[in-house]
């Protein structure tokens, strides 16, 4: 059973603790009923439906549209991802994409768009997706080449390719980012809600990866949608994308934390029962040192993740540095913890069907998506340099005023 002693930390309120305990109890029984790793698409559809029916997807939309809280409660989102990831990567994926796939609408969409899409997501009746990446534009969003061209009739025509799109092929709607031309680079992007059945949108290919989940390349050719489906203002696509990631990047760290906690528990169980040289493996000082390293990485990751989430929930307009730091530290640490768990298991750790082998595949993508580790380092450094420059400017101003 997952260790939830961290819920006593001052980052959390009573409703967070109730939510975490209830979701944990639900996940212990419900997930096995709907997950079949030999049918990834079917499992994700079933997971979204069950998460919606049982009320857990209310955490990803505002109260006014069938949700649980007035606005995003990032700590709830992080708790949900950690708890679900601890049990199964697909469960975490299904929950997370419902939030990320409509987060832009929640934060920047019109009331009409919110009313049209959010209630169905909360009920688990529609599957959401977030279409940002392109073959030549991943972390560098400003390099995007997909276009959105007004046709003079109150519609825009979208042309281009999006790839590495989670839920691609099974989603009911996509948040699509395209170059609308209001300015150069990041200043000329806009975001749109595109229904999966819109003529001109096709699935170019399905992509298979080491930890299977629905993933596809989308092809847009003359895909015509009403301007009323634009999310935010013209040319605000970069703002919409970064504002959405500012909320959900911390939750990626939370998912990694769930994977790491599970790996540590698997390692503890195995090392306590496996005998080596006539004694439990856990009696070896080298094993104990490894377990101590794992525990340290897990706790520091939790502190970083929930610090970022708490800061956002306290009303901070942006948590760019905190979220980037949480994602970087938690995902890199989880990779390290899981690798140590595999090593403790020895040969059994790389055998298909073992939980630590599954975790080893699950964690790898988290160090890449929603901004690779190297990009997070750039973000953190730039934010630190901004803060340093602001302190220098404030110090100079104080010095001039007192001179």
N, C-alpha and C positions, 0 to 999 in steps of 0.2 A: 504494500500500500504506500502511496506517495507520502513523503514527509511534508507536512504542512505547518510545521512549527514556525516557519518564517511569517505566517499570517499574524503573529503577535507583534511584528514590527510596526512602528508608528506610521508607515506608509499607508496602512489599510484602515478602513472603517468597518463597522459591523456588517453592513450589507455586502461588502466584499468577502468577508469570512463566510457568511451564510451561502453566498453564491458558490464559493469554492467548494465547500463541503457538499452542497447539493449536487453540483455538477460531477464531483468525484464519485459519489454514490451512483448517480445515473450512468456514468461512463463504465463503471465496473460491470454492469449487467447489459446495457443496451447496445454497446458497440459490437459485440460478438454476433449479435442478431442481424446486423446489416452489412458487415464488411466481409467481402470475398476478394482476396488479393488476386485471384485469377480472373476477375471481372472488375477492372478498375473503374470503367465508366459507370457500370451499373451500381457499384459500391458508392461512388460519389453522388449519384442521383439519389440513392437510398439514404445516404447520410444527410444530405441537405433536407430531404423530406422529413426525416425523423428529428433532426435538430430543430426544424421549424415547428413540427407538430407538438414537440415537447417543450417549446418555449425558449430554447437557448439562443436562437437567432434574433430574439428581441434585443440582445446585447449589441447588435451591429447597426441598429437604426434608432432614430430619436423616438421619444414617447408619443409625439403627435402623429406618428405614422405606424403605430403598432409596436413601438419599441419599449425598452425597459427603463431608460433614463432620459432626461430632457435633451442632453447632447451626448457626444461620445464620452464614455467613462473608460479611459485608456487602461486603467488598472483592471477593470473587468475583462477587457479584451485580452490583456496579457495573461491574466489568470486562466481564462478559457483556453488560450493556446497552449500554455504550459501543461495544464491538466490533460488536454486531449492529446498533445504530442507525447506525453509520458506513456500513453496507452497505445496509440497508433498514429503514424504519420498521415495516413489518409484522412482520419478524423480531424486532425488539425488543419489539413489542407482545405477540406470542405467548409469548415467554419471560417477560416481566414479569408478565403476568396469571396464569401458573401459580404464580408466587410469591405475588403479592398475594392471589390467590383462595384460597389455603390457608394463608397466613401466620398468620392468626388461629388456625387449628387447630394449627399447629406450636407457637405460643407459648402458647396457653391451652387447647387442647382436651384432652379425656380420652384415655387410651391407646386406648380403643375407637374413638373418632372418628379418631384418627391412623392406626390400623391399617386402618380402613375406607376412608379417602380418600387418604392420602399416597402409598402405593406405586403406585397407578394414575396419579397425577399424575407421579411420577418416571419412569414408563415411557411417558408420553405417551398413555395410554389413556383419560384423562378430561380434559375442559376445565373450568377453574375460573373463577369470577367473584366479585366483591366488590360487594355491593349495599348501599351506604350512602346515597347522595344521593336526595333527593325533590324534587318540584316546588317546594316552599317550604322546603326544608332542604338546602342544599348545604354550604357551609363552616360554617354554624351547625348543627352536629350536634344540639345540644340542642333544636332546633325540630322535630325529627322527629315525625311523626304516625302512621306505621304502627304498629299495635298487635299485641301477642302476648298473648292471653288464655287462661289455663288453662281446660280444659274438664272438669276433675275426673276424668279417666281416664288421667292420666299423659301427656297431650298438651297442646299449645298451638295456638290458632287464630290465624293471622296474617292481618291485613286491612290493606290500604293499597296505596300505589303507590310504586315505586322508579323513578328515571329516570336517564339518562346512564350506564347500566350497561354497561361494556365486557364483551364476550363475551356480552351479552344476546342470546338467540335461538339460540346455538350451544353454550352451556355445559351441562355435565352436572350441575353443582351450584353453588349460590350461598351465600356467607356473607351472611346477611341480618340487619340490625340493626332492632330494633323496640322500641316503648315497652311495657315490661312492668309498669310502675307501682310499683316499689319506693320511688320518691321523685320529687321534682320535677325537671324539666329533665334534665340529663345523668345524674343519679343514678338515673333510672328506666328505663334502657335495657338490653337484653340482646341477645346475638348467637346466631344459630342457623344450622346447616347445613341447607339445603333442597335436596333433589334436584329436578332440572328437571322430572321427570315427575310430581311430586306434584299430586294433584287440587287445584284452586283456584288454581294458579299458571299464568298465561297471559302471553303476550307481547302487550302492548297495541299497541305500534307499534315499528317499526324506525326509527332516527334516522340520517339522512344528514348527514355533515359534510365539511369541505373536505379532510381527509386521511382517506379512507375506512377504517373498520375496523368490526367487528361492535359495534353499539351499540343499546340498546333501552330501552324503558319496560316495566317489569314490573307486572302487576296481581295482587294477592293478595286472594282472597275466600274466606274459610273454609278457608284452606290449613292443613291439620292435620298437625302433625309431632310426634314423640315428644320429651318433655323431655330424653331422653338425647342429643338432637342440639343441646342448648344448648352454646355454647362459652364456658367460664368460668362464674362463678357468677351467680345472679340479680342483676340491677342492675349488672353489670360490663361492659355493652356499650360504654360510653364508654372505659373502660380498655382493653378489647380493641381497639377501633378505633384509639385513639391509640398503643397499644403496637405495633400492626401498622404504622401509618404511620411511626412512629419508625424502623423498620427500612427501609421501602421508599421513604421520601421522598428519601433520599440518592440512591437509584438513579434517580429521575426526573432529578436533576441529571446523573447519568452518561449517561443517554440523550441529554439535551440536549448534553452534551459530545461525544458521538459525532456528532451532527448538525453541530455547529460544526466539528469536525475535518474532516469530509468537505467542508463548504463552503469551508474554508480551502484544502484540497488542490485542490478544483476551481478556486478563484480563482488559486492559484499556477500550476497547469497552463495555464489560459487566458491569464494575464497574461504568461507566459513565451513563449507561441507566437503570440499575437495581435499584429500589427504596427500601429502607429499613428504617423503622421508619419515613416515611414521607419525606425522602430526598434521593438523589442518594447515592449508596453504596460508591462512590468515595469521598464523603464528610467526611466519618469516618476517624479519624486520624490513626486508626489501618490499614485500607485499604491503606492509603497513605504511611504509613511506609513500608508495604509489597511491594507496587509498587516501592518505592525508593530502597529497597533491590534488587528487580529484575533488575532495571535499572543499578545499580552498578555492579551486576554480569555480565550483558550483555556487558557493556562497558569494563570491565577488561578482559573478555574473548576475545573480539575483539582485544584489544591491544596485548594480548599474541599471538593470532593466526597470526595476520598480522605482528607482529615483527618477528616471526619465518619464515614466508614466505618471507618477505623482506630480512632477513639475508641470506637465501638460494639464493635468486635471485641476491644478491650482489656478489655472487661467493664463499661463504663459502663452503669448501669441505664437511663438515658435520655440521648439526644443531641438533645433537642428543639431547642435553639438551633442546634447545629452542623448538623443536618439541614435546618432551615428556611433557614439562611443559605446552605447549599450549593445547595438547590433554587432559591432566589431568584436568587442570583448566576449560577448556571450557565444557567438558562432565559432570563433577561433578556439575558445575554451572548450566548447562542447566537442569539437573535433578531437581535441587533445584528450579529453576525458574518455570519449568513446574508444579511441585508439588504445588507451591504457586498459580499458575493460576487455577489449579483444585480446590483448597481450596476456592478461590474467587468465583468460579462458584457454590460451594456447591454441592448438590445432582446431579445437571445437569452435573457437571464436570466428573462424572464417567459413564454417560450414553453413550451407544454405539451410534456412529454416530456424537458425538460432537467432534470438532476439538481438544480440550484439552485432551480428552480421547485418541484420536489417537496419539497425541504427547507423552502422558505418556507411551504408548507402544513403540513408535518409538525410544525414547531416550535411553531406557534401554540397548540395545545391544552395543551402542557406548562406554559405559564405560568398555566394555569387549574386543571387537575385535580390532585387530592391537595392542595388548598389553593392558592387563587390567590395571585399575588404580593403583593397587598395584605394578605391574611391572614398570609402569612409575615412581613411587616413587623410586624404586631401581635404575632405569636408571639415574634419576636426581641426586640422592645422589652419585652414583659412579662418574658421570661426575664432580660434585662439588668437590669430594675428589681428583680427578685427577688434577683439576685446583689448588686446595690448595697445593698439593704436588709439582706442577710445580712452584708455587710462592715461596714456601719454598726453593726449590732447587736454583731458580734464586737469592733469597735473600742471600743464603749461598755463592753462587759463587761471588756475588758482594762484600760481606763482605771479602772473601778471597783475592779478587783482590785489595781491598783498604787497607788491613791490612799491 
